[in-house]
Amino acid sequence: MIRTQVLIIGGGPAGSTAARFLSDSGIDTVLLERDMSYVKPCGGGIPSTAFHELNIPEEIVKKKIKKIHIISPKGEEIKVELKGGYLCITGRGTFDAKLRELAKKSGAILIEAEFLRFEEFRGKIISIARKKSSKDEIKIKSDYVIASDGITFRTGLSMKCNKPDCLSTISAHITSDNLDACEFWFGSSHASQFYSWVFPSDGYSSIGTGCVSSKDLSHLLNSFIKRRFGIPLKDFADQNFINKPRAFKIPSWNGTIFNINNILFAGDAAGTVMPVTYEGIYYAMKSGEFAAQAITEGKPSVYKKLWNSKFRNRFLLMSKIRNYLFGDDAHIEKFIALHKKPEVQEIAMRLWLKKETGSSAFISYLKFFKHFLKV
């Protein structure tokens, strides 16, 4: 049996960040990752603030984007120059591997193994896992567990917890056409409760769309490609696809999953994806940091307090905006029209790109939407 103070299940951004912070604090930590070579389907866009705030080397950034284009259902376009920061495009395989490397350098023990179940999760926690290279089960005894095993939520299901609600996405890499801006396309004809995107990277671009029901993904991707590139999916795929489209689910945030006794949930397992923008990487890493801090203090309940004090209000606001925005295309037109105003763009960038934590930007942004959100 392996004995450690903290077991982290899942080696993505949340788990790896938690492992690094815990190890830096001198706490014995084991990080369990099912497949070290796994690459999650993802656009890979991360605000530059995250690299500075969390001390992540920018050497792994494939492309720095300083422009975004937002296109409404009717074709109204807003071009925004990013000031005071930029959007970093990364390859998720490389990015996740770097975070695990940083955790290992800090002293965390990495094991490539799949979590199977909890044998005991009251008091001392006994977790059962199986190494990738073996059929033999291993037992890990720990004082705490950070469940950062993503949307599979195997840890939570092992405790009879309800799985978070999800949205579905589909994405692919295409040959690059020298784009220099991230594009966000809105419209119910090709996205449902979501947007479609084109994110340029180094030598390729990521395209995709999202929706509520996974059965609609192929149809919506086809509609988006017709709208953006002017040709049907089949013809476009023959000429431009580098890989086949991959479907993936992301959680829909509800702000209720934090910890059950000494088991703390982080990242996608905690639903830490911002409504409307559906940005997950930064918030996953912050959830890992907060969970680690709570364990360092010996008070798991501190995790919820840290998260809520910094992010709850803006997540609630974005939830209200999401409910209004995706009501119909007419609402989207009004939302995008509002962002034509330079003062709205400036405040939005302070919150989204710079991750400002003070109340002034948040309150100012709230005032712009108050008349139709009724908040």
Secondary structure, 3 states (H helix, E strand, C coil): CEEEEEEEECCCHHHHHHHHHHHHCCCCEEEEECCCCCCCCCCCEEEHHHHHHCCCCHHHEEEEECEEEEECCCCCEEEEECCCCCEEEECHHHHHHHHHHHHHHHCCEEEEEEEEEEEECCCCEEEEEEECCCCCEEEEEEEEEEECCHHHCHHHHHCCCCCCCEEEEEEEEEECCCCCCEEEECCCCCCCCCCEEEEECCCEEEEEEEECCHHHHHHHHHHHHHHHHCCCHHHHHHHHECCCCEEEEEECCCCCCCEECCEEECHHHHCCCCCCCCCCHHHHHHHHHHHHHHHHCCCCCHHHHHHHHHHHHHHHHHHHHHHHHCCCHHHHHHHHHHCCCHHHHHHHHHHHCCCCCCHHHHHHHHHHHHHHHCC
